[in-house]
Amino acid sequence: MTLRKTLALLTVIACAVLTVSAQNQPVELQAKISVPFRFVAYGDTRFTDPKNTEPSNPAVRQALVQAIADAHPAFVSIGGDISYNGYDVNDWKTWDKETAVWTENKIPVYPALGNHDLHGDEKVALANYFQRFPDLHDNRYYSVRAANTLLLSLDSSIDETAGPQGEWLIHKLDTLPADIDFVCLVLHHPPYTDSSEQLMGGHSARHAEQALAQLLEDRQAHTRARIVVFAGHVHNYERHEHGGVTYFVTGGGGARPYMIKRQSGDPLLGKDVNYHYLLVEVDRGKMKITMNRLEMVSGKAAWTTPDSVEIATPAALPAKASK
């Protein structure tokens, strides 16, 4: 083979490799909005036949969907367990019907996969999932740029800090654009929770998410942008702060409630069932997150806001000492 032919062959191979690599890169979505804006984060809705009230409360589910529509968010972020059984097309048809108001109001939905969304034959479950979210182009993890905020949606059914997903996440965290004020991670399994397997239906934090928390807190120490984590899996509400990172458990989307051991000073002490959604209000350098708690009283929705927090970026990072 001549040198020219060899070089031509190598060029073809290199182009093919680059093409495959590009195709395998998670999609980077762009939300065409500007500050100030608001979005909603919540999870564990378990859409299923309304007649089946054991896994999920249909009245709560529907009240939350309507309240979210009425809040007019720029988008909705759902942290997994959207469906009760991912393989069941009828569960997804319930999703289609009960969230039609979002579609009518052109409210985008940016989901993360939960374990229930993968129930049954995984290929069938993923086909149902991606049919509802075609903009993801079959990506199980991806990013969304929304003005000064970067949303990173993770698949916690695979390792978040190792392999292709871990490499992608680390690259995104280490190459943040200078104008990003907030990095919001959305995943199903929580890095921190006061729930445990010893409590009714509870879940302890897993080692994989504990490793993720360590990664995030290490990055937060050297990052001007503030990192916020929205997770679910535990069907309740919690807020934690560790190493400058704010963590939310927002699994109150309608699934059967799990109990939490609450400490003195917790605004939800004495409240076991906490259906809710989080309203996230974003401005330049400022973010306010408010828990909107739902209680059904005589069949009617009653709303309160028992917890909220404001998060702000520093004016500037301290100047580095000269060498």
Number of C-alpha atoms within 10 A of each C-alpha: 6 7 8 9 10 11 12 12 12 12 12 12 12 11 12 12 12 12 11 10 10 11 10 11 14 18 18 15 16 12 14 9 13 14 14 13 18 20 19 22 28 29 34 31 31 29 32 25 17 16 9 11 14 10 16 24 22 22 15 23 23 18 20 24 18 16 15 23 21 12 12 17 19 18 21 22 21 30 32 30 28 28 32 24 21 30 23 18 17 16 21 26 17 17 19 15 12 19 18 14 16 21 13 9 11 13 18 15 18 22 28 26 27 29 19 19 24 23 19 13 11 13 13 15 21 19 15 22 24 15 13 15 16 10 14 20 12 16 17 21 24 24 23 17 17 21 21 21 25 24 21 22 25 28 23 24 15 14 17 22 20 15 10 15 21 16 12 18 20 17 11 15 19 12 8 16 12 9 13 19 25 26 20 19 21 32 30 30 29 28 25 21 26 19 22 17 10 9 14 12 14 19 19 18 18 13 11 18 20 14 16 18 21 15 14 22 18 14 20 17 12 10 18 21 26 24 24 19 24 27 31 29 28 31 29 28 29 24 19 14 12 12 13 15 19 18 23 24 27 31 35 30 34 28 29 21 24 22 20 24 12 16 11 8 7 13 13 17 12 12 11 15 19 24 28 28 25 27 21 19 18 25 17 18 19 16 21 16 20 17 24 20 21 23 17 13 8 7 9 12 15 12 13 11 13 12 17 15 12 12 17 17 18 14 8 8 11 8 6 6 5 4 3
